[in-house]
Amino acid sequence: MAASDLTKDLSTGNAGRYALGKIAELLARNNIDPDEVGEIKRVSVYQSLTKNDAGEAEIHDLFGIQISPKFESGPEWPVVQPGPVVKVPPTKVKASKSDFKTCVVLPDMQIGYYRNAAGDLESTHDEEAMDIALQITAQVNPDMIVMVGDNLDLPEFGRYRLSNAYALTTQASIDRATTLCAQLRAAAPNAVIYWISGNHEERLVNYVIDNAKAAMGLKRGNTPEGWPVLSVPYLCRFDSYDINYVPGYPAGQVWVNQRLRIIHGDKVRSNGSTAHAYLNSQKTSVVYGHIHRREWAEKSREDWDGAKTIMAASPGTLAKCSGAVPSTKGGIDLDGRPLTIVEDWQQGLAVINYEEGDGEFWYEQIAIHNRRAFYQGRVFSPTLGPS
């Protein structure tokens, strides 16, 4: 019996109103809200006889009620049901053909050498990582290649204290860097190639200024438009391989398009925060080197025409991360040779797809882990023996 039915039955006459009132009192006494009553299952109305203090009989009307709550039959609102059965045909992707251009970014290589116990040259750059980078460059066949600087280590002209193990290694470094230029031109015959001067290339310039100022800017006879003979572009035969040199660290830069530029960089922060230091000081996106770590961060700001997002990223390094490159954390044994340490450096390179002018760009960082890199569904491993 529903509560409304009981109300109808009991409300006939005074007795009914009296009984209904008693039921209401019973619900109230037990803190039961009538609105929460779902169904009245049974009602018992009976009398009992008792004697009062004077010994007189008194009749008492008693009521018993069995109710069920509203939620016993389920909630009033729709319950959550499983989603519909959906059959989706195989997805066919029709991507439009891209007319974007491509740029390969090659970070700090630190080309250099020291002599091992047998007197043989050991590289501070990582031949295997460079080999992987050259393979990926050939795979991409880019429109542009940008080397972010510090491609030559030039430790003999640097500020770090050096042992005899690094002595007389500059010529070997120049020879290897020249070979690199030839390899890059062979990997990307039609690319525009830029070599940005880093603080390590500037070591040669500063050394000439400090120790042979009269030789600064000297050129071959009758070649006023040529490179100074004591310069990286001249020594590494940039003209032979159509390499563009961007001097003037730290001011040198290459614009990929109007929204992205590549620099060597002069900021160094710990715990991956160098990218945020650039984001806080730049208005456009920037790819930088110098720190030998892979970093990538983005920041969105309100601009006059809406939201503007800029990026700051470092592709890492192509040098050895084992302590061979002279640094503030490096050390040498009693024979003057570098000790193996763990530098907080990571190897890698980057590929950028971009639209010219004020267009979009897509930055893709390629990590090199344990002598391997993964790009476009392929695993790249060194084709050379250990350096």
C-alpha positions in Angstrom: 0.0 0.0 0.0 1.4 3.4 -0.9 1.5 6.2 1.7 -1.1 8.1 -0.3 -3.5 5.2 -0.2 -3.2 4.9 3.6 -3.9 8.6 3.9 -7.0 8.3 1.8 -8.3 5.3 3.8 -7.6 6.7 7.2 -8.8 10.2 6.5 -12.5 9.0 6.4 -14.2 10.4 9.4 -12.8 11.6 12.7 -11.3 8.2 13.5 -9.3 8.3 10.3 -8.0 11.7 11.0 -7.1 10.7 14.5 -5.3 7.6 13.3 -3.4 9.6 10.6 -2.3 12.0 13.2 -0.9 9.2 15.4 1.0 7.8 12.4 2.5 11.2 11.8 3.5 11.4 15.4 5.1 8.0 15.2 7.2 9.0 12.2 8.2 12.3 13.8 9.2 10.5 17.1 11.5 8.2 15.1 13.0 11.1 13.0 11.5 9.8 9.8 10.8 12.4 7.1 7.5 11.5 5.4 9.0 12.6 2.1 11.6 9.8 2.5 8.9 7.1 2.8 8.7 5.0 -0.3 5.9 2.5 0.5 3.8 1.6 3.6 3.7 -2.1 3.6 1.6 -2.8 6.6 -0.4 -0.9 9.3 -1.6 -2.4 12.5 -4.2 -0.6 14.6 -5.2 -2.1 17.9 -6.0 -1.3 21.6 -4.5 -2.3 24.9 -6.0 -2.2 28.4 -4.1 -1.0 31.4 -5.0 0.2 34.9 -4.1 3.6 36.2 -3.0 4.5 39.7 -6.6 4.5 40.9 -7.1 1.0 39.7 -9.4 2.1 36.9 -9.2 0.5 33.4 -7.8 2.7 30.6 -8.0 1.9 26.9 -5.0 2.9 24.7 -5.1 3.1 20.9 -1.9 1.6 19.5 -0.5 1.7 16.0 2.2 -0.3 14.2 3.5 0.6 10.8 5.9 -1.1 8.5 7.5 1.2 5.9 10.2 1.0 3.2 12.4 3.9 2.2 12.3 5.5 -1.3 15.7 4.2 -2.2 14.6 0.5 -1.8 13.1 0.6 -5.3 16.1 2.5 -6.7 17.0 6.1 -7.1 14.6 8.6 -8.6 17.3 9.9 -11.0 18.6 8.0 -14.0 21.4 5.6 -13.0 24.8 5.5 -14.9 24.7 2.9 -17.7 27.5 1.4 -19.8 28.2 3.5 -22.9 26.7 2.5 -26.3 28.2 -0.3 -28.4 30.1 1.6 -31.1 31.7 0.1 -34.2 34.3 2.3 -35.9 35.7 1.4 -39.2 39.5 1.4 -39.7 40.8 5.0 -39.8 42.2 6.2 -43.0 44.4 9.2 -42.8 44.7 11.7 -45.6 47.5 14.1 -44.7 48.2 16.9 -47.0 51.6 17.0 -48.6 54.0 19.3 -46.7 55.8 22.1 -48.4 57.6 22.9 -45.1 61.4 23.3 -45.1 63.6 21.4 -42.8 66.6 22.4 -40.6 69.0 20.1 -38.8 70.5 21.5 -35.6 73.9 20.0 -34.6 75.0 21.0 -31.0 78.4 21.4 -29.4 80.8 18.8 -30.8 84.0 19.9 -29.0 86.2 18.4 -31.7 89.6 17.9 -30.0 92.1 15.3 -28.8 94.5 14.2 -26.1 97.2 11.5 -26.1 96.7 8.2 -24.3 99.4 6.2 -22.5 100.6 4.8 -25.9 100.9 8.3 -27.3 97.9 7.8 -29.7 95.2 10.5 -30.1 91.9 10.0 -28.2 89.0 12.2 -29.2 87.1 14.5 -26.9 84.3 14.6 -29.4 82.3 11.5 -29.9 82.9 10.0 -33.3 80.0 7.6 -32.9 77.5 10.3 -32.0 78.7 12.5 -34.9 78.3 9.5 -37.2 74.7 9.0 -36.1 74.1 12.7 -36.6 75.5 12.6 -40.1 73.3 9.6 -40.9 70.1 11.4 -39.7 71.2 14.5 -41.7 71.5 12.4 -44.9 68.1 10.8 -44.1 66.5 14.2 -43.7 68.3 15.9 -46.6 67.6 19.3 -45.0 67.3 22.7 -46.5 69.4 24.1 -43.7 72.0 22.9 -41.2 73.0 24.9 -38.2 75.9 24.0 -36.0 75.3 25.9 -32.8 79.0 26.4 -32.0 81.8 25.0 -29.8 82.4 22.5 -32.6 86.1 23.0 -32.1 87.3 22.6 -28.5 90.7 24.3 -28.9 91.9 23.4 -25.4 95.4 24.7 -26.1 93.9 28.2 -26.3 91.6 27.9 -23.4 91.5 29.1 -19.8 91.6 25.6 -18.2 94.8 24.2 -16.8 96.0 21.6 -19.3 98.5 18.7 -19.1 100.9 17.7 -21.7 98.4 15.1 -22.9 96.5 17.9 -24.7 99.7 19.5 -26.2 100.1 19.8 -29.9 96.6 18.5 -30.8 95.3 21.6 -32.5 96.3 20.6 -36.0 94.5 17.2 -35.6 91.4 19.1 -34.5 91.5 21.4 -37.5 91.9 18.4 -39.8 88.9 16.6 -38.2 86.7 19.7 -38.4 87.6 20.2 -42.1 86.6 16.6 -42.7 83.4 17.2 -40.9 82.6 20.1 -43.3 83.2 17.8 -46.2 80.9 15.1 -44.6 78.1 17.6 -44.0 78.2 18.8 -47.6 78.1 15.2 -48.9 75.2 14.4 -46.5 73.2 17.5 -47.6 74.4 18.7 -51.0 71.8 21.4 -51.4 71.6 22.7 -47.8 72.6 26.1 -46.6 75.1 25.3 -43.8 75.8 27.7 -40.9 78.6 27.3 -38.3 77.9 29.7 -35.4 80.9 30.8 -33.4 80.8 29.6 -29.8 83.0 30.6 -26.9 85.4 27.9 -27.8 85.9 29.1 -31.4 86.5 32.6 -29.8 89.4 31.1 -27.9 91.5 31.4 -31.1 90.5 35.0 -31.7 91.2 36.0 -28.1 94.6 34.2 -28.1 95.6 36.1 -31.2 94.5 39.4 -29.7 96.3 38.7 -26.4 99.5 37.2 -27.8 99.9 38.3 -31.5 97.8 41.4 -31.9 99.7 42.3 -35.1 98.5 39.1 -36.7 94.8 39.8 -36.1 92.9 40.0 -39.4 95.9 39.0 -41.6 94.9 37.6 -44.9 96.5 36.0 -47.9 98.1 38.4 -50.3 95.6 40.2 -52.7 92.6 38.5 -51.1 90.9 41.4 -49.3 87.6 39.5 -49.2 89.1 36.3 -47.9 89.1 35.0 -44.4 91.9 35.9 -42.0 94.5 33.1 -42.0 94.3 32.7 -38.2 90.6 32.0 -38.2 88.4 28.9 -38.1 86.8 29.5 -41.6 90.1 29.7 -43.2 91.8 26.9 -41.4 88.8 24.5 -42.0 88.4 25.5 -45.7 84.8 26.8 -45.3 84.8 28.2 -48.8 85.6 24.8 -50.3 82.4 23.3 -48.8 80.2 26.4 -48.9 80.0 26.8 -45.2 78.7 30.1 -43.8 80.5 31.3 -40.6 78.6 33.4 -38.1 81.2 35.1 -35.9 81.0 37.3 -32.9 80.1 35.2 -29.9 77.7 35.7 -28.1 76.0 38.0 -30.6 76.0 35.5 -33.5 72.6 34.1 -34.5 70.8 32.4 -37.3 67.1 33.0 -37.9 65.3 29.9 -39.1 62.1 32.0 -39.8 60.7 35.1 -38.2 59.6 33.2 -35.1 62.7 31.1 -34.3 66.4 31.8 -34.0 69.4 29.7 -33.2 72.3 30.9 -31.0 75.2 29.4 -29.2 74.1 30.9 -25.9 75.7 32.3 -22.8 73.3 31.3 -20.1 74.0 28.4 -17.8 71.5 27.4 -15.0 71.3 24.2 -13.0 68.5 21.6 -12.7 67.2 22.1 -16.2 66.3 25.8 -15.7 68.4 27.3 -18.5 65.4 27.1 -20.8 63.3 29.1 -18.4 66.0 31.7 -18.2 65.8 32.2 -21.9 61.9 32.2 -21.8 62.0 35.0 -19.3 64.3 37.2 -21.4 63.2 36.4 -25.0 60.3 37.5 -27.2 60.7 34.9 -29.8 61.5 31.2 -29.7 65.2 30.2 -29.4 67.3 27.1 -29.8 70.6 27.3 -27.9 73.7 25.2 -27.1 76.6 25.8 -24.7 75.1 23.8 -21.8 75.5 20.3 -23.3 72.2 19.2 -21.8 68.9 18.4 -23.5 66.2 20.9 -22.4 62.9 22.0 -23.7 60.4 24.4 -22.2 57.5 26.6 -23.5 55.7 29.6 -22.2 52.4 31.2 -23.2 51.7 34.9 -22.8 48.9 37.3 -23.6 49.7 39.4 -26.8 47.8 42.1 -28.5 46.2 39.6 -30.9 45.7 36.8 -28.4 47.9 34.1 -26.8 51.5 33.7 -27.9 53.6 30.7 -27.1 57.4 30.7 -27.4 59.8 27.9 -26.9 63.4 27.6 -25.6 65.3 24.3 -26.3 68.8 22.8 -26.2 69.5 19.7 -28.3 72.4 18.5 -26.0 75.9 17.8 -27.3 77.8 15.5 -29.7 80.9 15.5 -27.4 81.9 12.7 -25.0 80.2 13.0 -21.7 82.8 10.9 -19.8 85.2 13.7 -18.7 87.4 13.8 -21.8 86.4 17.4 -22.5 88.3 19.8 -20.1 85.8 21.4 -17.8 85.4 22.7 -14.3 84.4 19.2 -13.1 87.2 17.4 -15.0 90.3 16.0 -13.5 93.6 14.3 -14.6 95.7 11.4 -13.3 99.4 11.7 -12.4 100.3 11.2 -16.0 98.1 14.2 -17.0 95.4 12.2 -18.7 91.7 12.9 -18.1 89.9 10.8 -15.6 86.5 9.2 -16.3 83.7 11.1 -14.7 79.9 11.5 -15.2 79.1 14.9 -16.6 75.5 16.1 -16.4 75.4 16.2 -20.2 73.2 14.4 -22.7 73.8 13.7 -26.4 71.4 14.5 -29.1 70.4 16.7 -32.1 67.3 18.3 -33.4 65.2 18.5 -36.6 63.0 21.5 -37.2 60.2 21.7 -39.8 59.3 25.3 -40.6 57.4 27.6 -42.8 59.3 30.6 -44.2 58.5 34.1 -43.1 56.2 34.6 -40.2 55.2 30.9 -40.3 54.9 28.0 -37.9 57.7 25.6 -36.9 57.8 22.2 -35.3 60.8 21.3 -33.2 61.7 17.6 -32.8 64.5 16.6 -30.4 66.4 13.4 -31.1 68.1 11.8 -28.2 71.2 9.6 -28.5 71.2 6.9 -25.9 73.9 4.2 -25.6 75.1 4.7 -29.1 71.7 4.6 -30.7 69.1 7.1 -31.9 65.5 6.6 -33.0 64.0 8.8 -35.7 61.1 8.3 -38.2 60.7 4.7 -37.3 64.3 3.8 -37.7 67.1 3.0 -35.3 70.4 4.7 -36.1 73.6 3.1 -34.9 77.3 4.0 -35.6 78.7 2.6 -38.8 82.2 3.3 -37.6 84.3 1.4 -35.0 84.9 2.9 -31.6 86.8 6.1 -31.6 
